[in-house]
């Protein structure tokens, strides 16, 4: 090994370790669940149109949950949370 520096063997081992780390984490990432999508899939959440992009897959997931009548979609007239909050605010304001 050259004096004062790291040998080639060290760099090869470091590169091999780094590649193994990348592959291990990539495999792990494939098993992760998207919490937003899962909540929408179960009918536990609405797609908030204000923040969801136009082509977001969340819309198709929500349509599937609606069609299956899962979660909040069991209700005949579910109220979006932003609408419910607005109604609560309006109700709490004094009449003029």
C-alpha positions in Angstrom: 0.0 0.0 0.0 1.4 3.5 -0.8 2.4 5.4 2.2 0.1 8.1 3.5 -2.9 6.9 1.5 -5.5 4.3 1.2 -4.7 1.2 -0.8 -6.6 0.0 -3.9 -8.0 -2.9 -1.9 -9.7 -0.5 0.5 -11.4 1.3 -2.4 -12.6 -1.9 -4.0 -14.0 -3.0 -0.7 -15.7 0.4 -0.1 -17.1 0.3 -3.7 -18.4 -3.3 -3.2 -19.9 -2.3 0.2 -21.6 0.7 -1.3 -23.1 -1.3 -4.2 -24.3 -3.9 -1.8 -25.9 -1.2 0.3 -27.6 0.3 -2.8 -29.1 -3.1 -3.9 -30.2 -3.9 -0.3 -32.0 -0.6 0.1 -33.5 -0.8 -3.4 -35.0 -4.2 -2.6 -36.3 -2.8 0.7 -37.9 0.2 -1.0 -39.9 -2.1 -3.2 -41.6 -3.6 -0.1 -42.5 -0.2 1.4 -46.2 0.9 1.3 -47.3 4.3 0.2 -49.3 5.4 3.3 -51.3 8.0 1.3 -52.3 5.4 -1.3 -53.2 2.8 1.3 -55.4 5.2 3.2 -57.2 6.2 0.0 -57.5 2.5 -1.0 -59.1 1.6 2.3 -61.5 4.5 2.1 -59.9 6.2 5.1 -58.9 9.3 3.3 -60.0 11.6 0.4 -57.7 12.7 -2.4 -57.2 16.3 -1.7 -57.5 17.9 -5.1 -55.7 21.0 -4.0 -52.5 19.1 -3.6 -52.8 16.0 -5.8 -51.3 16.3 -9.3 -53.8 16.0 -12.2 -52.5 12.6 -13.3 -52.0 11.2 -9.8 -52.7 7.5 -9.5 -54.5 8.4 -6.2 -57.6 9.3 -8.2 -57.9 5.8 -9.7 -57.4 4.3 -6.3 -60.1 6.5 -4.9 -62.5 5.6 -7.7 -61.8 1.9 -6.9 -62.6 2.5 -3.2 -65.8 4.3 -4.1 -66.9 1.6 -6.4 -66.2 -1.0 -3.7 -68.0 1.0 -1.0 -65.0 0.9 1.3 -64.6 3.1 4.4 -66.1 6.5 4.1 -67.6 5.5 0.7 -70.1 3.4 2.6 -71.9 6.6 3.5 -74.4 7.7 0.9 -73.4 11.3 1.2 -69.9 11.5 2.6 -68.7 15.0 3.5 -65.1 15.9 2.5 -63.1 17.0 5.6 -62.4 20.5 4.1 -66.2 21.0 3.7 -66.9 19.7 7.2 -64.3 22.2 8.7 -65.8 25.0 6.7 -69.3 24.2 8.1 -67.9 24.0 11.6 -66.3 27.4 11.2 -69.5 28.9 9.8 -71.5 27.5 12.6 -69.2 28.9 15.3 -69.3 32.4 13.9 -71.8 34.7 15.6 -74.8 35.9 13.5 -74.7 39.4 12.3 
